[in-house]
Amino acid sequence: MVNPAYRLLLGMVVLLSGVETLSAQAQYSPDMGAMIQPVSYNAAAAYRPRHEPEMMYEPSPEYYQSVDAYPAEYYGGMPQDDSVMRVLPEDRGWGYDHPMDGYFDRLAHNSWIRVEYLLWKAPPGNVLIGAQNDSGNDPRNPYTTSDFLGFPTLSTKAADLSSIGSEGSNGIRGTFGIDFESGTIEAIFFGMKTDASGFSYGVNDLLGPSFGETDMISIPLLFNGEVSTPQRNFNEKFSVDYKTQAWGVESNYVFNTENLFFRTYYGEGGLQIRPLAGFRYLKIGEEMVVKGGFERADTDPPFPFFESTIRSQTNNKLYVPQAGIRMEFVHPWFTISAEPKVGFGVNHYNGNVVTDQFLGPDDPNHHTSISKTRFSPTFEFGINARFHLSEYFTFNVGYNFLWANHVARAGGIPYYNLDGSFAANDVSIQAQDSTDTYKLHGLVLGGEFSWP
């Protein structure tokens, strides 16, 4: 008979042995939530209490690696299946995920726009309204003339256009540019508001030399194309209204080159000299209206009041290839530039002259016109100072001068001539093929914005 104490001791040994076995199995069973070892871990290595084995992880995939380069992989010794994991890059917006998006994005970042206010003027100059007379003196200065009865008792003078267009008019100019590695392409548009100016003489101005004026304002005339004494007199009123308007477009390419004396890469500091080439279209239109009134009530019979009118209009279209040089001194705070451009093109112009009651109340309306195409050189010079207020915005101030030759002007196309036949249908003032220089110049104020 076994002692009960021995049986109790034997039962405790068996119980402790079973608990140890269950504890060891639970520590390594994957079904019990134990730690899963990676595939690269050596399973034959001895387990050491309080020692954490080095965890081996696969490297992170590159962002733009092929999306099919990521097979499904599971740790813990589980077999792989036939599925493929695709890692898709997140959408980072326009300009990243497609080559064309990137191209247009670079264009946007390399483009800029400039908007400028213009205060320009294009005066016709000291053009005489009329022809030279046989006195040998300048008809703009007062001279003695005959009265209605033929006696030299009156004073008169001719008017000119020297006071026209002295104040100028408002305008706007816009420039859009894109910078490339080889150069910069620019598209430019400008437009001027119609500049309307004039002058007039009234009855109070035509009171004779004792009041500081003359008795009349006259338009001297040629006689059969020769300098002579005929003239058209106005003693009640005389006025001139003159309008001029211009607009144009051009496109230029400014080259980056090292073939000059200085490095000329756009955007670098210091002195830059860059050649340019382009094309310009320029349209110039003008109109002149001359009106004068005459009356003599102290004659027998009286000469009733009538008003004479001369209206001349011109329209010029210039097509000009051009070339020039852009010189810039670039500083982090400011940029000073000067840009001369020379063009050689053609001008297709037309003009017309209309007169009404010029010789008298019975003189009907007459209309004559001309249309020609001529060679027309141009020259433009601009000087500019731009202040860099920020990385993307600059303020600029400058002066611009534009010159064009062989331009038909409203003050120059009337041909002041008196036909000696005095026929009822004679045209005393006709449109003639006459061209002059055109100068458009003035102040420039504006700002430039570049895309960040």
GIRALIN-V627668 format. One record per pair of residues at least 6 apart in sequence whose C-alpha atoms are under 6 Angstrom apart, sorted by the first residue. I is the first residue (numbers start at 1). GAP is how many residues later the second one is. D is the distance in Angstrom with one decimal. If there is no record, write none. Layout:
i:I gap:GAP d:D
i:I gap:GAP d:D
This chain:
i:36 gap:40 d:5.1
i:37 gap:39 d:5.4
i:38 gap:37 d:5.2
i:38 gap:38 d:5.6
i:39 gap:36 d:6.0
i:67 gap:19 d:5.2
i:67 gap:20 d:5.5
i:68 gap:18 d:5.8
i:70 gap:15 d:5.6
i:71 gap:13 d:5.0
i:71 gap:14 d:5.5
i:72 gap:12 d:5.5
i:72 gap:13 d:5.4
i:95 gap:6 d:4.2
i:95 gap:7 d:4.4
i:95 gap:10 d:5.3
i:96 gap:6 d:5.8
i:109 gap:342 d:5.3
i:109 gap:343 d:6.0
i:110 gap:68 d:5.7
i:110 gap:69 d:5.3
i:111 gap:66 d:5.5
i:111 gap:67 d:4.2
i:112 gap:65 d:5.4
i:112 gap:337 d:5.7
i:112 gap:338 d:4.1
i:113 gap:62 d:5.7
i:113 gap:63 d:4.5
i:113 gap:335 d:5.7
i:113 gap:336 d:5.5
i:114 gap:60 d:5.7
i:114 gap:61 d:5.0
i:114 gap:333 d:5.7
i:114 gap:334 d:4.2
i:115 gap:58 d:5.9
i:115 gap:59 d:4.6
i:115 gap:331 d:5.6
i:115 gap:332 d:5.8
i:116 gap:56 d:5.7
i:116 gap:57 d:5.1
i:116 gap:329 d:5.3
i:116 gap:330 d:3.9
i:117 gap:55 d:4.8
i:117 gap:327 d:5.9
i:117 gap:328 d:5.1
i:117 gap:329 d:5.8
i:118 gap:52 d:5.7
i:118 gap:53 d:4.6
i:118 gap:54 d:5.4
i:118 gap:325 d:5.9
i:118 gap:326 d:5.0
i:119 gap:50 d:5.7
i:119 gap:51 d:4.9
i:119 gap:323 d:5.5
i:119 gap:324 d:5.2
i:120 gap:48 d:5.3
i:120 gap:49 d:5.8
i:120 gap:321 d:5.1
i:120 gap:322 d:4.1
i:121 gap:47 d:4.0
i:121 gap:319 d:5.6
i:121 gap:320 d:5.7
i:122 gap:317 d:5.4
i:122 gap:318 d:4.6
i:123 gap:41 d:6.0
i:123 gap:42 d:4.5
i:125 gap:37 d:5.3
i:126 gap:35 d:5.4
i:126 gap:36 d:4.3
i:127 gap:33 d:5.4
i:127 gap:34 d:5.3
i:128 gap:32 d:4.4
i:129 gap:30 d:5.7
i:129 gap:31 d:5.3
i:130 gap:89 d:4.8
i:130 gap:90 d:4.9
i:130 gap:286 d:5.7
i:131 gap:89 d:5.1
i:131 gap:90 d:5.4
i:133 gap:94 d:5.7
i:133 gap:95 d:5.5
i:133 gap:96 d:5.8
i:134 gap:93 d:5.8
i:134 gap:94 d:5.1
i:134 gap:95 d:6.0
i:139 gap:18 d:5.7
i:139 gap:19 d:5.4
i:140 gap:17 d:5.4
i:140 gap:18 d:4.8
i:141 gap:16 d:5.8
i:142 gap:14 d:5.4
i:142 gap:15 d:4.6
i:143 gap:12 d:5.5
i:143 gap:13 d:5.6
i:144 gap:10 d:5.7
i:144 gap:11 d:4.5
i:145 gap:7 d:5.2
i:145 gap:9 d:5.3
i:145 gap:10 d:5.6
i:146 gap:6 d:3.9
i:146 gap:7 d:5.9
i:146 gap:8 d:6.0
i:147 gap:7 d:5.9
i:155 gap:59 d:5.3
i:155 gap:60 d:5.4
i:156 gap:58 d:5.1
i:156 gap:59 d:5.8
i:156 gap:60 d:4.7
i:156 gap:61 d:5.5
i:157 gap:60 d:5.4
i:157 gap:61 d:5.8
i:158 gap:59 d:5.8
i:158 gap:60 d:5.1
i:158 gap:61 d:5.9
i:164 gap:33 d:5.9
i:164 gap:34 d:5.9
i:169 gap:26 d:5.3
i:170 gap:23 d:5.6
i:171 gap:20 d:5.6
i:171 gap:21 d:4.1
i:171 gap:22 d:5.7
i:172 gap:18 d:5.6
i:172 gap:19 d:5.7
i:173 gap:16 d:5.6
i:173 gap:17 d:4.1
i:174 gap:14 d:5.8
i:174 gap:15 d:5.4
i:175 gap:12 d:5.7
i:175 gap:13 d:4.5
i:176 gap:10 d:5.6
i:176 gap:11 d:5.3
i:177 gap:8 d:5.6
i:177 gap:9 d:4.3
i:178 gap:6 d:5.7
i:178 gap:7 d:5.6
i:182 gap:74 d:5.3
i:183 gap:71 d:5.4
i:183 gap:72 d:4.3
i:183 gap:73 d:4.8
i:184 gap:69 d:5.7
i:184 gap:70 d:5.0
i:185 gap:67 d:5.9
i:185 gap:68 d:4.5
i:186 gap:65 d:5.6
i:186 gap:66 d:5.3
i:187 gap:64 d:4.5
i:188 gap:61 d:5.6
i:188 gap:62 d:5.2
i:189 gap:59 d:5.9
i:189 gap:60 d:4.5
i:190 gap:57 d:5.6
i:190 gap:58 d:5.6
i:191 gap:56 d:4.2
i:192 gap:54 d:5.6
i:192 gap:55 d:6.0
i:194 gap:50 d:5.7
i:194 gap:51 d:4.6
i:195 gap:48 d:5.5
i:195 gap:49 d:5.3
i:196 gap:46 d:5.8
i:196 gap:47 d:4.5
i:197 gap:44 d:6.0
i:197 gap:45 d:5.5
i:198 gap:42 d:5.3
i:198 gap:43 d:4.4
i:198 gap:44 d:5.8
i:199 gap:40 d:5.8
i:199 gap:41 d:5.6
i:200 gap:38 d:5.6
i:200 gap:39 d:4.0
i:201 gap:36 d:5.5
i:201 gap:37 d:5.1
i:202 gap:35 d:4.7
i:203 gap:33 d:5.3
i:206 gap:8 d:5.6
i:206 gap:9 d:4.8
i:206 gap:10 d:5.8
i:207 gap:8 d:5.3
i:208 gap:6 d:4.4
i:208 gap:7 d:4.3
i:216 gap:18 d:5.6
i:216 gap:19 d:4.7
i:217 gap:16 d:6.0
i:217 gap:17 d:5.4
i:218 gap:14 d:5.4
i:218 gap:15 d:4.4
i:219 gap:12 d:5.4
i:219 gap:13 d:5.0
i:220 gap:11 d:4.2
i:221 gap:9 d:5.5
i:221 gap:10 d:5.1
i:221 gap:195 d:5.3
i:221 gap:196 d:5.2
i:222 gap:6 d:5.8
i:222 gap:195 d:4.4
i:222 gap:196 d:5.8
i:223 gap:194 d:5.8
i:223 gap:195 d:4.8
i:224 gap:195 d:5.3
i:224 gap:196 d:6.0
i:234 gap:58 d:5.7
i:234 gap:59 d:5.4
i:234 gap:60 d:4.8
i:235 gap:59 d:5.2
i:236 gap:57 d:5.1
i:236 gap:58 d:5.3
i:237 gap:55 d:5.4
i:237 gap:56 d:5.1
i:238 gap:53 d:5.7
i:238 gap:54 d:4.2
i:239 gap:51 d:5.8
i:239 gap:52 d:5.3
i:240 gap:49 d:5.8
i:240 gap:50 d:4.7
i:241 gap:47 d:5.8
i:241 gap:48 d:5.2
i:242 gap:45 d:5.8
i:242 gap:46 d:4.5
i:243 gap:43 d:5.5
i:243 gap:44 d:5.1
i:244 gap:41 d:5.8
i:244 gap:42 d:4.3
i:245 gap:39 d:6.0
i:245 gap:40 d:5.4
i:246 gap:37 d:5.7
i:246 gap:38 d:4.5
i:247 gap:36 d:5.6
i:248 gap:33 d:5.5
i:248 gap:34 d:4.3
i:248 gap:35 d:6.0
i:249 gap:31 d:5.9
i:249 gap:32 d:5.4
i:250 gap:29 d:5.6
i:250 gap:30 d:4.2
i:251 gap:27 d:5.4
i:251 gap:28 d:5.6
i:252 gap:25 d:5.5
i:252 gap:26 d:4.0
i:253 gap:23 d:5.4
i:253 gap:24 d:5.6
i:254 gap:21 d:5.9
i:254 gap:22 d:4.3
i:255 gap:19 d:5.8
i:255 gap:20 d:5.7
i:255 gap:21 d:6.0
i:256 gap:8 d:5.4
i:256 gap:9 d:5.2
i:257 gap:7 d:5.6
i:264 gap:8 d:5.0
i:264 gap:9 d:5.8
i:264 gap:10 d:6.0
i:269 gap:61 d:4.8
i:269 gap:62 d:5.9
i:270 gap:59 d:5.4
i:270 gap:60 d:5.0
i:271 gap:57 d:5.7
i:271 gap:58 d:4.4
i:272 gap:55 d:5.7
i:272 gap:56 d:5.1
i:273 gap:53 d:5.8
i:273 gap:54 d:4.6
i:274 gap:51 d:5.7
i:274 gap:52 d:5.2
i:275 gap:49 d:5.9
i:275 gap:50 d:4.4
i:276 gap:47 d:5.6
i:276 gap:48 d:5.3
i:276 gap:49 d:5.8
i:277 gap:45 d:5.9
i:277 gap:46 d:4.3
i:278 gap:44 d:5.4
i:279 gap:41 d:5.8
i:279 gap:42 d:4.3
i:279 gap:43 d:5.6
i:280 gap:40 d:5.1
i:281 gap:37 d:5.6
i:281 gap:38 d:5.0
i:282 gap:35 d:5.9
i:282 gap:36 d:5.0
i:283 gap:33 d:5.6
i:283 gap:34 d:4.7
i:284 gap:31 d:6.0
i:284 gap:32 d:5.0
i:285 gap:29 d:5.7
i:285 gap:30 d:4.6
i:286 gap:27 d:5.7
i:286 gap:28 d:5.3
i:286 gap:124 d:5.5
i:287 gap:25 d:5.7
i:287 gap:26 d:4.4
i:287 gap:123 d:5.4
i:288 gap:23 d:5.7
i:288 gap:24 d:5.3
i:288 gap:122 d:5.7
i:289 gap:21 d:5.7
i:289 gap:22 d:4.5
i:290 gap:19 d:5.7
i:290 gap:20 d:5.0
i:291 gap:17 d:5.6
i:291 gap:18 d:4.7
i:292 gap:15 d:5.6
i:292 gap:16 d:5.3
i:293 gap:13 d:5.7
i:293 gap:14 d:4.4
i:294 gap:11 d:5.5
i:294 gap:12 d:5.8
i:295 gap:8 d:5.7
i:295 gap:9 d:5.4
i:295 gap:10 d:4.3
i:296 gap:6 d:5.9
i:296 gap:7 d:4.8
i:297 gap:6 d:5.9
i:308 gap:48 d:5.8
i:308 gap:49 d:4.9
i:308 gap:50 d:4.8
i:309 gap:46 d:5.6
i:309 gap:47 d:5.2
i:310 gap:44 d:5.9
i:310 gap:45 d:4.6
i:311 gap:42 d:5.7
i:311 gap:43 d:5.1
i:312 gap:40 d:5.7
i:312 gap:41 d:4.3
i:312 gap:98 d:5.5
i:313 gap:38 d:5.4
i:313 gap:39 d:5.5
i:313 gap:97 d:5.3
i:314 gap:36 d:5.8
i:314 gap:37 d:4.2
i:314 gap:95 d:6.0
i:314 gap:96 d:5.6
i:315 gap:34 d:5.5
i:315 gap:35 d:5.5
i:316 gap:32 d:6.0
i:316 gap:33 d:4.3
i:317 gap:30 d:5.5
i:317 gap:31 d:5.3
i:318 gap:28 d:5.7
i:318 gap:29 d:4.3
i:319 gap:26 d:5.4
i:319 gap:27 d:5.6
i:320 gap:23 d:5.7
i:320 gap:24 d:5.6
i:320 gap:25 d:4.0
i:321 gap:22 d:5.5
i:322 gap:20 d:5.5
i:322 gap:21 d:3.9
i:323 gap:18 d:5.5
i:323 gap:19 d:5.6
i:324 gap:16 d:5.6
i:324 gap:17 d:4.1
i:325 gap:14 d:5.8
i:325 gap:15 d:6.0
i:326 gap:13 d:4.6
i:327 gap:10 d:5.5
i:327 gap:11 d:5.3
i:328 gap:8 d:5.6
i:328 gap:9 d:4.2
i:329 gap:6 d:5.6
i:329 gap:7 d:5.3
i:333 gap:55 d:5.3
i:334 gap:52 d:5.5
i:334 gap:53 d:4.4
i:334 gap:54 d:5.5
i:335 gap:50 d:5.8
i:335 gap:51 d:5.1
i:336 gap:48 d:5.9
i:336 gap:49 d:4.5
i:337 gap:46 d:5.8
i:337 gap:47 d:5.3
i:338 gap:44 d:5.7
i:338 gap:45 d:4.4
i:339 gap:42 d:5.7
i:339 gap:43 d:5.3
i:340 gap:40 d:5.7
i:340 gap:41 d:4.4
i:341 gap:38 d:5.8
i:341 gap:39 d:5.2
i:342 gap:36 d:5.9
i:342 gap:37 d:4.7
i:343 gap:34 d:5.6
i:343 gap:35 d:4.9
i:344 gap:33 d:4.5
i:345 gap:31 d:5.3
i:345 gap:32 d:5.9
i:346 gap:28 d:5.6
i:346 gap:29 d:4.4
i:346 gap:30 d:4.9
i:347 gap:26 d:5.5
i:347 gap:27 d:5.4
i:347 gap:29 d:5.7
i:348 gap:24 d:5.9
i:348 gap:25 d:4.3
i:349 gap:22 d:5.8
i:349 gap:23 d:5.6
i:350 gap:20 d:5.5
i:350 gap:21 d:4.1
i:351 gap:18 d:5.5
i:351 gap:19 d:5.3
i:352 gap:16 d:5.6
i:352 gap:17 d:4.0
i:352 gap:79 d:5.7
i:353 gap:14 d:5.8
i:353 gap:15 d:5.5
i:353 gap:78 d:5.2
i:354 gap:12 d:5.5
i:354 gap:13 d:4.5
i:355 gap:10 d:5.6
i:355 gap:11 d:5.3
i:356 gap:8 d:5.8
i:356 gap:9 d:4.4
i:357 gap:6 d:4.5
i:357 gap:7 d:5.7
i:368 gap:62 d:5.8
i:368 gap:63 d:5.6
i:369 gap:62 d:5.5
i:376 gap:29 d:5.4
i:376 gap:30 d:5.5
i:377 gap:28 d:5.8
i:378 gap:25 d:5.6
i:378 gap:26 d:4.4
i:379 gap:23 d:6.0
i:379 gap:24 d:5.1
i:380 gap:21 d:5.6
i:380 gap:22 d:4.4
i:381 gap:19 d:5.9
i:381 gap:20 d:5.3
i:382 gap:17 d:5.8
i:382 gap:18 d:4.3
i:383 gap:15 d:5.5
i:383 gap:16 d:5.5
i:384 gap:13 d:5.8
i:384 gap:14 d:4.1
i:385 gap:11 d:5.4
i:385 gap:12 d:5.5
i:386 gap:9 d:5.4
i:386 gap:10 d:4.1
i:387 gap:7 d:5.3
i:387 gap:8 d:5.2
i:388 gap:6 d:4.4
i:392 gap:57 d:5.6
i:392 gap:58 d:5.0
i:393 gap:55 d:5.6
i:393 gap:56 d:4.7
i:394 gap:53 d:5.5
i:394 gap:54 d:5.1
i:395 gap:52 d:4.4
i:396 gap:49 d:5.9
i:396 gap:50 d:5.4
i:396 gap:51 d:5.7
i:397 gap:47 d:5.6
i:397 gap:48 d:4.7
i:398 gap:46 d:4.9
i:399 gap:43 d:5.8
i:399 gap:44 d:4.8
i:399 gap:45 d:5.6
i:400 gap:41 d:5.5
i:400 gap:42 d:5.7
i:401 gap:40 d:4.3
i:402 gap:37 d:5.7
i:402 gap:38 d:5.1
i:402 gap:39 d:6.0
i:403 gap:35 d:5.7
i:403 gap:36 d:4.7
i:404 gap:33 d:5.8
i:404 gap:34 d:5.1
i:405 gap:32 d:4.5
i:406 gap:29 d:4.9
i:406 gap:30 d:5.3
i:406 gap:31 d:6.0
i:407 gap:28 d:5.0
i:407 gap:29 d:5.3
i:407 gap:30 d:5.9
i:408 gap:27 d:4.4
i:413 gap:18 d:5.4
i:413 gap:19 d:5.1
i:413 gap:21 d:5.4
i:414 gap:16 d:5.7
i:414 gap:17 d:5.0
i:415 gap:14 d:5.3
i:415 gap:15 d:5.2
i:415 gap:16 d:6.0
i:415 gap:17 d:5.8
i:416 gap:13 d:5.1
i:417 gap:11 d:5.5
i:417 gap:12 d:5.9
i:418 gap:10 d:5.0
